[in-house]
Amino acid sequence: VASEPEADVSLLQLDRPPARSVVARIGDSSRVQVGEQIFIVGAPYGIGHTLTAGYISARHKPNTIYSAMSRAEFLQTDAAINQGNSGGPLLNLKGEVVGINAAIRANANNIGFAIPINMVKELLPILLRDGKVTRSALGVIVDPVNEAEAARLKRTDRKGAYVKLVVPGGGADRAGLMAGDVILAFDGKTFSDPNQLRWLASLGGVGKTVTIRVQRADKMFEVRVTLGPLTPSQDEEESPPRMGPLRP
């Protein structure tokens, strides 16, 4: 029906499903915990079906694989991922799909990454409706809230995204955002770090107007921002630092 090649996700329609087909249940990747046991199934190298087991090693790992998902956060696992199960499901103990296997660290053992299924669930309705994903942007370059900024703002935590630069003429600029602001919520959704904001903004939709919650000095307020298109230069500036060589 549609695909997002750079995100490695496709939407398929089966006109004649196999008579004995079984549909996998979709889980909730936001509930996955570090140390949780998971399973990966596949059919590598013509040897038949395989199952590998492991654990969730980390969450919220920045993506370094697909440019279109540079703002996505991956699940890390020590379960074996190879060319025969990459693209297949990452399953929890209930048999629910909590991720799609994506890549491994090429120069290490048992360091693999999976796309969280909740991110896939956000992409699929867009693919069904529009046939493609057009990335949008707030028009800001953001960094994590460091300790100095948290102290200056009298924050007890470092959640949110520190606005390093406002892109001239962009939606945030027209709405009055300024460098030094901290964005705390996007269209009613809170987030922990800048990468999560980048993901939310990229799927918001070009031309959509969203409500942004902002802290400026000791004041909290909300502004309405109309999202613009995500440009290649902005995508590069907003991308997280790379972790090292990875391959699907």
C-alpha positions in Angstrom: 0.0 0.0 0.0 2.8 2.4 1.0 6.3 2.4 2.3 8.8 4.6 4.1 12.1 3.2 2.7 14.4 5.3 4.8 12.5 4.2 8.0 12.5 0.6 6.8 8.7 0.3 7.4 6.1 -0.8 4.8 2.3 -1.1 4.9 1.0 -4.3 3.1 -2.4 -5.5 2.1 -3.0 -9.3 1.9 -5.8 -9.9 -0.5 -5.7 -13.7 0.1 -4.2 -14.4 3.6 -3.0 -18.0 4.1 -5.8 -20.1 5.6 -3.8 -20.9 8.7 -2.3 -17.5 9.2 -1.9 -16.1 12.7 -1.8 -12.4 13.4 0.8 -11.3 16.0 -0.4 -9.1 18.7 1.0 -5.6 18.9 2.4 -4.5 22.3 3.3 -1.3 23.9 7.1 -0.4 23.6 6.8 2.3 26.2 6.3 -0.4 28.9 9.5 -2.3 27.9 12.0 -2.3 30.7 15.8 -2.7 30.8 16.5 -6.3 31.8 13.3 -7.6 30.3 13.7 -10.9 28.4 12.8 -10.8 24.7 12.8 -13.1 21.6 13.6 -12.6 18.0 12.3 -14.9 15.2 13.5 -15.2 11.6 14.6 -17.5 8.8 18.3 -16.7 8.0 20.5 -18.1 5.2 18.0 -20.8 4.0 18.4 -22.9 7.2 14.8 -22.6 8.3 13.1 -20.8 11.2 15.2 -19.6 14.1 14.6 -18.1 17.5 17.2 -16.1 19.4 16.7 -14.9 23.0 18.1 -12.0 25.0 17.4 -9.0 27.1 16.6 -5.3 26.6 20.0 -3.7 27.3 18.9 0.0 26.9 16.1 2.2 25.8 16.1 5.6 24.2 19.2 5.0 22.1 19.6 7.6 19.4 19.3 6.3 15.8 22.3 6.2 13.5 20.8 4.0 10.8 18.1 5.6 8.8 18.3 9.4 8.0 14.5 9.8 8.0 14.4 8.4 11.5 17.3 10.4 12.8 15.1 11.6 15.7 13.8 8.1 16.6 15.0 6.3 19.7 15.8 2.6 19.5 15.6 -0.3 21.8 19.0 -2.0 22.4 19.2 -5.8 22.8 21.8 -8.5 23.2 19.7 -11.0 21.2 21.4 -12.1 18.0 20.2 -10.0 15.0 21.3 -11.0 11.5 20.2 -10.7 7.8 17.6 -13.4 8.3 15.7 -11.8 11.2 16.4 -8.1 10.6 13.0 -6.6 9.8 11.3 -9.2 11.8 9.5 -8.9 15.2 11.0 -8.3 18.6 8.7 -10.2 21.0 8.1 -9.9 24.7 7.2 -12.8 27.0 3.6 -12.4 26.2 4.3 -12.9 22.5 3.5 -9.3 21.7 5.5 -7.4 19.1 7.3 -4.6 20.9 9.8 -3.7 18.1 11.1 -4.3 14.6 14.7 -5.6 14.4 16.8 -3.0 12.5 20.6 -3.3 12.9 23.7 -4.4 14.8 26.9 -2.7 15.8 29.3 -4.0 13.1 32.4 -4.0 15.3 30.9 -5.6 18.4 29.1 -8.7 19.6 25.5 -8.8 20.8 24.8 -5.1 20.4 21.6 -4.8 18.3 18.9 -2.3 17.8 15.1 -2.4 17.1 12.6 0.2 16.2 10.1 0.6 19.0 6.7 -0.6 17.9 5.0 2.6 19.2 6.9 4.6 16.6 5.8 2.2 13.9 2.2 2.6 15.1 2.5 6.3 14.5 3.9 5.9 11.0 1.3 3.4 9.7 -1.8 5.7 9.8 0.1 8.4 7.9 1.2 5.8 5.3 -2.4 4.6 5.0 -3.8 8.1 4.7 -1.2 9.9 2.5 0.9 7.1 1.0 4.1 8.7 2.3 5.5 10.5 5.3 6.3 14.2 4.8 8.5 15.3 7.7 7.7 18.6 9.5 9.6 20.8 11.9 9.1 23.4 14.6 12.0 25.6 13.2 14.3 25.3 16.2 17.7 23.7 16.9 17.6 22.1 20.4 19.9 20.6 22.9 19.5 18.7 26.2 18.9 20.8 29.3 22.3 20.8 31.0 22.9 21.2 34.7 23.8 24.9 34.4 20.5 25.7 32.6 18.5 23.6 35.0 20.0 25.5 37.9 19.4 28.9 36.2 15.8 28.0 35.6 15.4 26.6 39.1 14.4 23.2 37.7 14.5 20.0 39.8 14.9 17.9 36.7 16.4 18.2 33.2 13.4 17.2 31.1 12.6 19.1 28.0 14.5 20.6 25.1 16.8 23.7 25.4 16.4 26.0 22.4 19.9 26.7 21.1 18.8 28.5 17.9 15.5 29.6 16.3 15.5 29.3 12.6 14.7 32.7 11.0 11.3 32.8 9.3 10.3 29.4 10.7 7.2 28.5 12.6 8.8 28.9 16.0 10.3 32.3 15.0 6.9 33.6 13.9 5.4 32.4 17.2 7.9 34.3 19.2 10.1 31.5 20.6 13.6 32.7 21.6 17.0 31.1 22.1 17.3 30.1 25.7 13.7 28.9 26.0 13.0 25.4 27.2 10.2 23.5 25.4 8.4 21.2 27.9 5.4 19.8 25.9 4.4 19.4 22.2 0.7 19.5 21.5 -0.2 18.2 24.9 2.6 15.5 25.0 5.4 15.7 27.5 8.9 14.3 26.7 12.2 13.7 28.4 14.8 14.9 25.9 15.3 16.7 22.6 15.2 13.6 20.5 11.7 12.8 21.6 10.6 16.3 20.6 12.3 16.0 17.2 10.3 12.8 16.6 7.0 14.4 17.6 7.6 17.5 15.5 8.7 15.4 12.5 5.3 13.6 12.4 3.1 16.5 13.3 2.4 17.4 9.7 3.4 20.3 7.5 1.0 23.2 8.0 -0.5 21.9 11.3 -0.7 24.3 14.2 0.3 22.8 17.5 0.4 24.1 21.1 3.9 24.3 22.6 4.5 24.7 26.4 7.5 26.8 27.1 9.6 28.0 30.1 11.4 31.3 29.8 13.3 32.4 32.9 10.7 32.0 35.7 7.6 32.1 33.4 5.6 29.3 31.9 3.4 29.9 28.9 2.0 28.3 25.8 2.3 29.4 22.2 0.8 28.2 18.9 3.3 27.2 16.3 2.5 26.3 12.7 4.8 23.5 11.6 6.9 23.9 8.4 8.7 21.4 6.2 11.9 19.7 7.6 14.8 20.9 5.4 18.0 18.8 4.9 20.1 21.4 6.6 17.8 21.5 9.7 17.7 17.7 9.7 21.5 17.6 9.9 21.7 20.2 12.6 19.1 18.5 14.7 20.5 14.9 14.4 21.9 13.3 17.5 25.6 12.3 17.6 26.5 9.0 16.0 27.5 6.0 18.1 29.8 4.2 15.6 29.5 1.9 12.6 26.1 0.1 12.3 24.7 -2.0 9.6 21.2 -3.4 8.9 
